[in-house]
Structure formats: C-alpha cells, structure tokens
C-alpha cells in the first residue's frame, strides 16, 4: 500500500514512493533551521555583551543583559519540535524583530518624560519579559513554532507577555532618549512584534490546546486593546 505523508512544506501533500524521502528532507531542513536560529541568538547575545563591556555595565543596563542572557540559555536548552514554520517571511520577520531594537542608542538630550518614570517603566518591562521567559522556559523560541502551550504566570493575562514587556521598554526608551533613530528603531520593532504574533498564532492555532487558551485569554499584547 502506498504511504501518504503531509510534509507541510509549501502546504503540499506528497504521495507514493517519494513520500518518505520528502518527509526526511523536511525534517533535516527543520533541524538545520533550528540550529541557525540558535546560532543567530547566541551571536546577538555575544555582540550585546561586547557592547556592554565597552560602555560599562551599570545597574540600569544589567537587567537587559540578564534578559538576553536568559534568551541565549533557553535557546540552547529548549525542547525540539517538528511543528515549526518553514515560511521564509516568518523567519525574516522573527530574526529582524530580535535585531531591530539593537539599533537604538541612548543619548544625553532632554527626555520627553521624567527620567525616574522612564527608568522604572523600563525596569517593569524588563522584569515582565524575564517573567514571561522563565514561565515559557523550554518552550521558548524566536521564530513561529509550537513547543508546548504555556498558560500560567503572566500568560493568564495576555497571550504574549514577553512581547508586552518589550513594548513597554521600547515606549519608555523613546521617552527617555527621544531621537529620530530611536523612534524608527523602536517603532519598527513594535510593528515586527505584531507581525510575529500573527505568524506564531497561525502555527499555534493548529493545536486544540491553544484554541482553548485563546478563548480564555482574549488579548494578545495589551489587555483591553489588542
């Protein structure tokens, strides 16, 4: 009897004697893409550490180092999955969304809001994102995939609390260091977050557990708004 295997590559179904070879090709491709995602994350973290060491580590930027160090750790220890997007656009958006905030730079011009307010807002956003990462743990990833549906901790309030924390940080950073460069960087990162959420939920919504999760937690990013 001929085997019929859905490779999920380009949404196509492969039939006949080539089915197993096609499925193996997809599995190998996902393994290589998984490795590339991990290497990308570790490279960005190494660049961040280098930048912090050259500028000097302070109590203000230490949480950012902890947050991104946690990302690097989780990328190495996360559980594998075969339920991963293979769409080039999803990968481009996911990786660009990680890199975009690194283009922002602090400067010594007048802030748009109280420095004390901006500091605590940035700390709040950082701690929220760290809490989300610790809760997600081995289900963490940069590009749309399903490594298990997490519904505890901050995920009881919004479906993407890590991104919620990032958006708070971006907004507070713009208020603290207003410039055209920072505005372009942080707004681009926020738009990419929204696109990443759509891509991730397209993959996750194939899981009945995530469909039930969406019914219980209606908001993706900001309670009462989105």
DABEL-V17468 format. One line per field, one symbol per residue. phi: phi as a letter, one per 30 degrees, with the letter a starting at -180 (. if undefined). A space follows every 50 residues. Layout:
BEGIN
phi: ???
END
This chain:
BEGIN
phi: .ddbbddhdhicccbiddddddddddddddddddddddddddddddddee dddddjdbedceedddddddedddddcdddaccbdcdeddddddddddde ddddbdbcddddbeedddddddddddddddddddddhdcdacceaccjdc bchdddcbdbdddedddddeddddddbdadddddddddddddddddeddd ddddddceddddddddcdcdbbeibb
END
